[in-house]
Amino acid sequence: MVKIFKGLLFAVFSLLILFPKLSLGQEVLAESVSYSIPKTIYFTGEKIWIQAQVLQGNSPTSSHVLYAELLNRENQSVHLAKLLLEKGEVFHFLEIPDDIPSDNYLLRVYTRISPILDLENGLQQQFVTVFNPSIPPQVRTELASVFETEVETNSSLNLSKQSLFPGERLTVSWGSLSNVSEVIVRVKNPYLNMDWLISSSEIYDGKIEGNLLPELFGHIVAAQVDPRTVDTTKVYFLSVHGRESALYTDRPDSEGNLYFDIGGLKHWDFMIAQADQNGSLLDFEFRSPAIQTNFKQGFEFPELVISTKDQPYLQELLISRGVQTFFIEKYSQEPVPVVTGFVADRTFMLDDYTRFESVETVIKEYVPMISVRTRKGLKEFRSINENGGVFSGNPLMLVDGMPVFDSDQLASFNPKNFEKLEVLSRLFYLNDREFEGVMSFSSYQSNVGGFPLPSNAFFTQTPGIQIPVELLQPITAIPEDAGDYRSILFWSADKMSEMPKTNSFTVTIPNLFVPFEVEVISKSPQGEEVRNKASFWVKKD
């Protein structure tokens, strides 16, 4: 299915209707971001599950997109996930790329506007440790193992045992604590002394600069052309492709900025940008939504150095990477509030007809409202309107929403992977451009059906918002048909779990012979957050 949107008009409508304060020059209500993760030590390929909430005052935010980012010690973004906010909340994951080196990374969570309006509350972050077996960290043989330390005790927490065998039950209680907000039992990360949320004011220098782009319906794709040579009359096309495809257009402003508001189409696999008539894109680039920050002088990432004596414990943790969390994807494209054409006059399901080896033959045989002409040795298409008149130029030609400006190439292409053709035999207006009809092909997989990428097109395999998920069991569920190698034993923020109704609960010990820790987060009488921790060992027989 192909949809066509006027990106600029859609964005303006969004701002005027849902963010009227922007148009009146008044202050936009700032957003506060909070999130939780179940542990801080991972291997590449693992999922970092995230429970997040974004508020404007005491109400859920109007923003629809949350960003989860991994930042390395060189202040470079190595991965950025787009998560769909629903009523200001999301429960989803960031999947750690397989190609990043072992190191400590900063996990940052924010919306498109939250760090700009309020850096302290709108940008939340904490360190996570990531191991890549193919790119290990620095090893120092003279060091003792960081795993071989005494268990940590806490007067506010009571653990029934400090050393347990697999399959035993551990009871945790905290009778003296009140206003408990979160409880976690997880593998201990001995490589991080600072494993909590870090205040932005502690690590960043200055404010976050940028244009306010509230994402009220979905993701906004930003791009830039060279402001020194910008042509503000030139039309740029952006097609996004996934289970559905869509086409968006915009013209640059005087500074070369382009904004394509993708709106209700949430999920896609790749994007293709083109200039009108397949013009040059040498001065065109996409702009990442990842925020740009500067670290304060003296701020450094914790160094990740391991001992050879750590290897047995890391091997145990590597086994836990294989523990699967079962979930289903909740795929649904939301209705788009503002849509401009096109409504097809006629749709041809190509499987209903004898297949031919060229688009030209298909058009000649089955599509009476389009004719094929030869001009200077090249094939062109002409729409025939409802009065029988023939237009003088090519219609707007699309393949899964991607504009095609070479009619001769399309005419000779084998449409074996095209599922249908939608035809509009009237004048069609797109961003004040007039097209003499529309002929739009859709492939079976919405992946342009093998049609060659236009010579000057800009292709990027940047996915859209991750499809929302629904857990089929708690993240901490004990596997039924495999060994118990869980690294997370309890997490109250898990959508399938609940905060203990009393000040105690029990967990089953896995076959993972490493230190674990219990963390109970509460509030002091003064309203300050207090993190209470105690640890225990899983021992072998």
Secondary structure, 3 states (H helix, E strand, C coil): CEEEEEHHHHHHHHHHHHCHHHHCCCCCCCCEEEEECCCCEEECCCEEEEEEEEEECCEECCCCEEEEEEECCCCCEEEEEEEECECCEEEEEEECCCCCCCEEEEEEEECCCHHHHCHHHHCEEEEEEEECCCCCCEECCCCCCCCCCCCCCCCCCEECCCEECCCCEEEEECCCCCCCCEEEEEECCCCCCCCCCECHHHHECCCCCCCCCCCCCCCEEEEEECCCCCCCCCCEEEEEECCCEEEEEECCCCCCEEEEECCCCCCCCEEEEEEHHHCCCCCEEEECCCCCCCECCCCCCCCCEECHHHHHHHHHHHHHCCCCCCEEECCCCCCCCCCCCCCCCEEEEHHHCCCCCCHHHHHHHHCCCEEEEEECCEEEEEEECCCCCECCCCCEEEECCEEECCHHHHHHCCCCCEEEEEEEEEEEEECCEEEEEEEEEEECCCCHHHCCCCCCCEEECCCCCCCCEEECCCCCCCCCCCCCCCCEEEECCCCCCCCCCCCEEEEECCCCCCEEEEEEEEECCCCCEEEEEEEEEECCC
